[in-house]
Every structure is written in C-alpha cells, then in structure tokens.
C-alpha cells in the first residue's frame, strides 16, 4: 500500500518507529512513540508529504479525493497512551 510507505518514510525522517497503521478510504489510524515531538508537527508533515506524493504518483485520484486542491482536511486527533504497550491498548 502506497500510503503506508509514505507514512513510514515520514516517520523515519523524524526518527520515529511506526508501530501500527490502518487506513480505510481517507481515514487513517497510526501508532508510534512520539516523546519529544509535537503531534501537530508530525501530522502536518504526514498530510503534506502523502498528499504531494499521491498527487504525483496517482493523478487519476485527483478528481475523486482532492477538494479545492487538497487531499486531507486540517483536522486530526492525537492522544497519548502514556507508554502503555500495544497489547494493553
């Protein structure tokens, strides 16, 4: 899946290991340890990089998924699990 590889590259640029990722349509869930990084900075980077790469790699999706030239909305949700292991979450 292209989206997973895009996100993995962004996480590696921030020196963060992507632990989990699931996407359905335009809704994405990911889990990664982000101790000293603002979630908003990571989200902006994930959305910007993936949007640009999608536009470049798959021009056919532009008409379907892009609204006014953007793929992702400005909204996002980020929460902390305070270091709990994935098995507990």
Secondary structure, 3 states (H helix, E strand, C coil): CHHHHHHHHHHHHCCCCEEEEEEECCEEEEEECCCCCCHHHHHHHHHHHHHHHHHHHCHHHHHHHCECCECCCCCCCCCCCCCCCCCCC
